Amino acid sequence: SSNFAAMKGAILVGTLWISTSAVFSTYANGQFLRRFHDPCAHTFIRFALSCFLGLLCSSLSAQPLGPILPELSRRLLLPSALLLIANLLNSMSMLCSGVTLTYVVKSLIPFFTVMCCRIRGQRFEVPIYISLLPVCMGVSIASATDVECSLLGLLCALGSSMAQTLLNISSKDRIQELKLSGMEAFTVMATVCTGLSLPLLAVSYAKDDGSGVVTACLSLSQEDPCPTSMKVVAMAALAYHVEYTLNFLFVALCNPLAFSVTDILRRLGTICCGALLFSKPMTFLNGLGVMISLLGVISYTVVSRRISQRNRDQDWADEYKALKEDVFEEVLEDCGPSRRGSKDISAWELAIDSSMGIAPEVLCPIAVWTPPQRKRFGP
């Protein structure tokens, strides 16, 4: 019953994540960029609100981040800078080329991940490279046939995907080392990004001709305390925080494969909702390229998971065999010299499986994934 309740919770959170990202975030971000044409302010306000809400929630928890925030910020400075670059280039790409191209190009993140790991010396099996071919082919078709595609938008989308890839690679080990949850790490990085993006706010203010974000925030009056422009700003900032909060809640409730497939559905929903909400025309080849790229991501996810599972099974089998051999040698020594060379040692005398003291779940894959217990970095 507990597993069924956890599954229902995962389905609920996953559905909310998909709908929030595909509908609410797509609409809010599109409205902001169409109204203000300002990716710099778009980046700043999203980080600023996430920083505020994240620190507020942390201050109410049993282990607030405040006392160790300076040290955590220093340790996560590089991932924070990459997160800022990824978000800024993502906003620029959506402004120049729209939602479709931006999110289709993000399908190249697995390709960039494999290439970066290959440069660092890690080798992959041939099926991994084969599964990436439809991703590259689909992105190429979708980009070449996109009616809103521009060179600057395409370059920004590629840069955002590359920065996201480097963020994933550089942040994983550091977050595990600091023993932070995903939401805690995001709060720290949002705080750092808020400080790093202050120059972007200065650029936005310098370019403000009277219809920008800064003017909208400074022109509040008692007659209209919440004008339309402020509603657009609030929606864009809130959508970003809600999307990431649901992201981290969902990843803790499911296994990696389920999360990857759900992320692909979220991306497909974002592309379709963007086309419907903003009346974006999509040609047959454009839609075909989108589907090929997403199917490529699915094939990469399935292949990589199967290879990882097979490697883990082999590691467990090798470890089990080594432990059995060690115990066998110990039992032979305990049997004494008279029977050390004998071949008729009984199973009761050996008692290999029970004498090792290994829990069964260590020797075989666990069917139900549960988040590990952690003790956070700091005093």
Buried (B, 14 or more C-beta within 10 A) or exposed (E): EEEEEBEEBBBEBBBBBBBBBBBBBBBBBBBBBEBBEBBBBBBBBBBBBBBBBBBEBBEEEEEEBEEBBEEBBEBBBBBBBBBBBBBBBBBBBBBBBBBBBBBBBBBBBBBBBBBBBEEEEEEBEEBBBEBBBBBBBBBBBBBEBBEBBBEEBBBBBBBBBBBBBBBBBBBEEBBEEBEBBBBBBBBBBBBBBBBBBEEBBEBBBEEBEEEBBBBBEEEEEEEEEEBEBBEBBBBBBBBBBBBBBBBBBBBBBBBEBBBBBBBBBBBBBBBBBBBEBBEBEBEEEBBBBBBBBBBBBBBBBBBBBEBEEEEEEEEBEEEBEEBBEEBEEEBBEEBEEEEEEEEEBEEEEBEBBEEBEEEEEEBEEEEEBEEEEEEEBBE
